[in-house]
């Protein structure tokens, strides 16, 4: 079966996804991330990245 996607709609959706990701990235607590990175605490970095966008 051939997919019939509207290329313009696909681009709009991709842009919307990227904008949403940018908005969530802007919520990351950079000071906490830097501190966890300085301590080489990968689990803390993962927790911050996973939970920050939802808080």
C-alpha positions as MATLAB code, in Angstrom:
seq = 'XXXXXXXXXXXXXXXXXXXXXXXXXXXXXXXXXXXXXXXXXXXXXXXXXXXXXXX';
ca = [
       0.000    0.000    0.000;
       1.384    3.377   -0.978;
       1.319    6.074    1.680;
      -0.325    9.290    0.566;
       1.162   11.967    2.777;
       0.900   15.656    2.119;
       4.533   16.862    2.017;
       3.609   20.325    3.300;
       1.687   18.815    6.223;
       4.642   16.551    6.975;
       6.969   19.566    7.142;
       4.530   21.474    9.374;
       4.328   18.501   11.726;
       8.115   18.152   11.814;
       8.536   21.838   12.603;
       5.901   21.613   15.345;
       7.731   18.647   16.868;
      11.066   20.477   16.816;
       9.510   23.565   18.410;
       7.966   21.448   21.162;
      11.335   19.818   21.827;
      13.008   23.243   21.955;
      10.426   24.462   24.470;
      11.045   21.456   26.683;
      14.817   21.812   26.386;
      14.506   25.428   27.513;
      12.995   24.150   30.782;
      16.066   22.107   31.672;
      17.796   23.355   34.826;
      21.202   24.049   33.323;
      22.925   24.631   36.659;
      21.811   21.204   37.883;
      22.893   19.606   34.614;
      26.320   21.236   34.750;
      26.818   20.110   38.338;
      25.826   16.530   37.528;
      28.118   16.547   34.500;
      30.968   17.943   36.607;
      30.448   15.053   39.060;
      30.278   12.596   36.114;
      26.896   11.499   37.459;
      25.210   10.036   34.396;
      22.178    8.852   36.365;
      21.527   12.365   37.689;
      21.816   13.808   34.185;
      19.372   11.219   32.883;
      16.914   11.936   35.720;
      17.102   15.707   35.151;
      16.543   15.360   31.418;
      13.707   12.879   31.928;
      11.797   14.775   34.619;
      12.431   18.495   34.008;
      10.125   18.916   31.003;
       7.198   17.576   33.023;
       7.642   19.693   36.125;
];
